[in-house]
């Protein structure tokens, strides 16, 4: 598991800031020195909001790679892999983008390799308020649970592996999104 220098969860400051906030938590995990504020989130969001994919994930990932982080991307959909690969070519960076079949074992292996994870799931499984795509930061696991930071609440949560798996599968069945996992190592 990753050695966390700062375990304090960050709270997103804007309605669509979950991905930006999760990447900030990933960076904070390895550097311990990140200063996070609403202006930084807004600046990052505005800078990348017009990029050719939901909220500019490829451009944000490129920035993280340019700062020396190892980022691997996993998706279940060949089309998403193809599209992301083409977007990263335009950005002149080439993170590893792989197809995978989502499972608890897959996430556990990534965590045991020293990665922290940013995972898209159905938010309803966290707060039972609305079915919508949402990113969470996974920093650790035990036999039965994942320890996540939910940027919407700004809190650490313990969620059973089976519930998190359901939340990811609902991305496919209810929301028609391909699961995406970003593995970050500093």
C-alpha positions in Angstrom: 0.0 0.0 0.0 1.1 3.6 -0.6 2.8 5.3 2.3 0.5 8.3 2.9 2.3 11.5 4.1 -0.9 13.4 4.7 -4.1 11.4 5.3 -6.4 14.4 5.6 -9.2 14.2 2.9 -9.8 17.2 0.7 -13.2 18.6 0.0 -14.1 19.7 -3.5 -15.1 23.4 -3.7 -17.0 23.3 -6.9 -19.9 21.0 -8.1 -17.8 19.3 -10.7 -14.4 19.3 -8.9 -14.3 15.6 -7.8 -11.7 14.5 -10.4 -9.4 17.6 -9.8 -9.7 17.1 -6.0 -8.9 13.3 -6.3 -5.8 14.1 -8.3 -4.8 16.7 -5.7 -5.2 14.0 -3.0 -3.0 11.6 -5.1 -0.3 14.2 -5.3 -0.6 15.1 -1.7 -0.2 11.4 -0.8 3.3 11.3 -2.2 4.5 14.9 -1.6 2.7 15.8 1.6 3.2 19.5 0.6 0.3 20.3 -1.6 -1.7 23.4 -0.7 -5.3 23.1 -1.8 -7.7 25.9 -2.1 -10.8 26.8 -4.1 -9.0 29.1 -6.5 -6.6 26.3 -7.6 -9.6 24.0 -8.2 -11.5 26.7 -10.1 -8.4 27.6 -12.1 -7.7 23.9 -13.0 -11.4 23.4 -13.8 -11.7 26.4 -16.1 -8.4 25.7 -17.8 -9.5 22.1 -18.8 -13.3 22.4 -19.0 -13.3 23.0 -22.7 -10.9 20.1 -23.5 -12.3 17.3 -25.6 -13.5 14.9 -22.9 -15.4 15.2 -19.6 -13.8 18.0 -17.7 -10.4 17.5 -19.3 -9.1 14.4 -17.6 -6.3 13.9 -20.2 -4.9 17.4 -19.7 -5.0 17.0 -15.9 -3.3 13.6 -16.1 -0.6 15.1 -18.4 0.1 17.8 -15.9 0.6 15.1 -13.2 2.9 13.1 -15.4 4.9 16.2 -16.3 5.4 16.7 -12.5 7.1 13.2 -12.3 4.2 11.0 -11.3 3.6 7.5 -12.9 0.0 7.3 -14.0 -1.7 4.2 -15.5 -5.2 4.3 -16.9 -7.6 1.3 -17.0 -10.9 1.1 -18.8 -13.2 -1.7 -19.9 -14.3 0.0 -23.2 -12.1 -0.3 -26.3 -13.6 3.0 -27.6 -12.6 4.9 -24.4 -9.1 3.5 -24.7 -8.9 4.5 -28.3 -10.3 8.0 -27.6 -8.0 8.6 -24.7 -5.0 7.4 -26.6 -5.7 9.9 -29.4 -6.3 12.7 -26.9 -2.9 12.0 -25.2 -1.2 11.9 -28.6 -2.4 15.5 -29.2 -1.0 16.4 -25.8 2.3 14.7 -26.6 2.3 12.4 -23.7 1.7 8.6 -23.6 0.5 7.2 -20.3 -0.2 3.5 -20.3 -3.9 2.9 -21.1 -5.0 -0.7 -20.7 -8.3 -2.6 -21.0 -9.3 -4.5 -17.9 -12.1 -6.3 -16.3 -13.1 -4.7 -13.1 -12.8 -6.7 -9.9 -11.8 -6.4 -6.3 -8.6 -8.4 -7.0 -7.6 -6.0 -9.7 -7.9 -3.0 -7.3 -6.1 -4.8 -4.5 -3.2 -5.7 -6.8 -2.8 -2.0 -7.8 -2.9 -0.9 -4.2 -0.4 -3.5 -3.1 1.9 -2.2 -5.8 2.1 1.2 -4.1 -0.5 3.0 -6.2 -3.3 5.2 -5.0 -6.4 5.0 -7.1 -8.9 7.5 -8.6 -12.0 5.5 -9.5 -15.3 6.6 -11.2 -18.4 5.1 -9.6 -22.1 5.7 -9.2 -22.4 8.3 -6.4 -25.7 6.9 -5.2 -23.8 4.1 -3.5 -22.0 6.6 -1.3 -24.9 8.9 -0.2 -28.0 7.5 -1.7 -29.0 10.9 -3.1 -28.6 10.7 -6.9 -27.3 8.3 -9.6 -24.4 10.2 -11.2 -20.8 9.6 -12.1 -18.4 10.6 -9.3 -14.7 10.1 -8.7 -13.4 8.9 -5.4 -9.8 8.5 -4.1 -8.9 5.0 -2.8 -5.9 5.0 -0.6 -6.0 1.7 1.2 -7.8 -1.6 1.7 -8.1 -4.4 4.2 -9.6 -7.9 3.7 -13.2 -6.7 3.4 -13.2 -2.9 2.8 -11.7 0.0 0.9 -10.7 3.2 2.6 -11.7 6.0 0.3 -11.8 9.8 0.4 -15.0 11.2 -1.0 -14.2 14.7 -2.3 -17.9 15.7 -2.2 -18.1 15.2 1.5 -14.4 15.8 2.2 -14.4 12.8 4.5 -12.7 9.4 4.7 -15.1 6.5 4.4 -14.8 2.8 4.8 -16.8 1.0 2.1 -17.2 -2.7 1.7 -15.5 -4.2 -1.3 -18.8 -5.6 -2.5 -20.6 -2.2 -2.3 -17.8 -0.4 -4.2 -17.9 -3.1 -6.8 -21.7 -2.6 -7.1 -21.1 1.2 -7.5 -18.6 0.6 -10.3 -20.9 -1.9 -12.1 -23.8 0.5 -11.9 -21.7 2.9 -14.0 -22.1 0.4 -16.8 -25.6 -0.8 -16.3 -27.5 2.3 -15.1 -25.4 5.2 -16.3 -23.9 3.7 -19.5 -20.3 4.8 -18.6 -17.3 2.6 -18.8 -15.5 2.1 -15.5 -12.2 4.1 -15.4 -9.4 3.6 -12.9 -6.4 5.9 -12.6 -3.5 4.4 -10.7 -1.0 7.0 -9.5 2.4 6.4 -8.0 4.8 9.1 -6.9 
